[in-house]
């Protein structure tokens, strides 16, 4: 937070997670806010699973707290605390941003998936017509799967050891108004989103780790990159460490890789709109204004 000045008028945003040592939002967003002339700071707040509802309601009753960012493991649970869900949060059942509306109601939305797809596009990767394998049906995985379908991916095969969580996500993606599955997709894997089968990893054009695996050194790999096609992109949503064990292994095997930080970097435009931050940098202060 070098260069960030805090005063009695400073507005606050909290990143809620457990753990929070891996979060990258403060180091990315605090310089952005300073450059935009917004007197606000983003701070990490470690919150245990059982305390989430109390912490969210308490923080959002603090007058100078304007919003929350949410990371693992709270992206699904925070939806139950919110009064209203945005379109992406309603489809995925998860959220990564919460704001207080003028009437005091809490609105939650999820920008992970949109940030992920925009990150792929910025790297020159189109998802239209692609076969994508996604490991993880939780907060990030659900958002990524929904956004991939909305961006035109032909098939999104999702794998998760929690069968109930996976089934719930696929059911939400199949609802009217959501990115829809074509008939037969869930049974035959011909189109839309479906539970991954044995051959989906090897057939995919893009493979994504959308699970927390890789945040800790002792974590196993979410999938074997040696089973991925040599020309397929291996992507990770884990942001810290930057070079996860999965990406290191995939790169050593010659697979192209895509880092997790791109998902966060490409959500900034959405955060600006959601939280009401200005789009352009603030004009320099007048040197003769008498202010220091």
C-alpha positions, 0 to 999 in steps of 0.5 A: 500500500505504498503511497496510499494516504488514509484520513478520517474521510477514507472509505473502506473496502474489505476482502473477506477470506480464510485464509487471506494471505494469498489475496492480490486485490489490495495490491492491485486495487489500492494503486488504482484507487489512488490513481483515480483520486478515490479516497478509499483503501482495500484491506484483507479481513480473515473470516472463519466460515462460521463467522461470515454472516455476522462479519458481513452484516456488521461491516456493512453497518459501518458507515464508511465501509462501501463494499466487500470483495469475497474469496475462498471459502465464502463465495457461495455462503455470502449469497445467503447473507445478501438481500439480492443477487445480480445475474451472474451470482443468481446463475452460479450461486456464488458471489465475489463482490457485495455493495450496500444499496441506497435503501440498505439492502445488500447486493451480491454479484460475481465477476470472476467468470467475466474476468477470466474470459476477458483475460483469455481474450486479452491473451489472444485466446477465443473460447467460441466453439471451444471444448473446455475442461473445468476442474472445480464447481465452487465459487470460481468454477461455477462463474468460469463455466457460466461465462464460458458458455455465455462467450460461446464455448461449445462444451464445458465439462466440469469435474468436482469431487462434491457430486451435490455441488456439481449437480447444483451448478449444472442445474442452475446453468440449465435454467431458462435465462442462464447460459443454456445446455443444448438437448442431450448435453448432460447425458452425452457431452455433445454441447453445453455444460455437463459432468466431465467424463474420462475423455474430456481432459484429453479432448479439451482445447482449454483446461482450467483449474478453478479449484483452490488446489495449488494455493498450498505447497502440499496440494496435489495437482487438480489434474495431470497436465501430461494428459492434456493435448500438447496444443491445449491451454492450461489455465489456473485461477489461483493467483498466489503463488503466481507460478502454481505447481500445475502451471510449472508442470504444464510449462515443463511439458511444453503446454501453453499456460495462463496465470490466475492474476489475469482473472482479477486484472480483467475484473477491474472495469466491472468493479468500477461500475459496481462500486461507482468508481470513476473511469478516468484518473483524477486531475492533478491538484492545483499547485497554488491551491494552498493544500499540502 
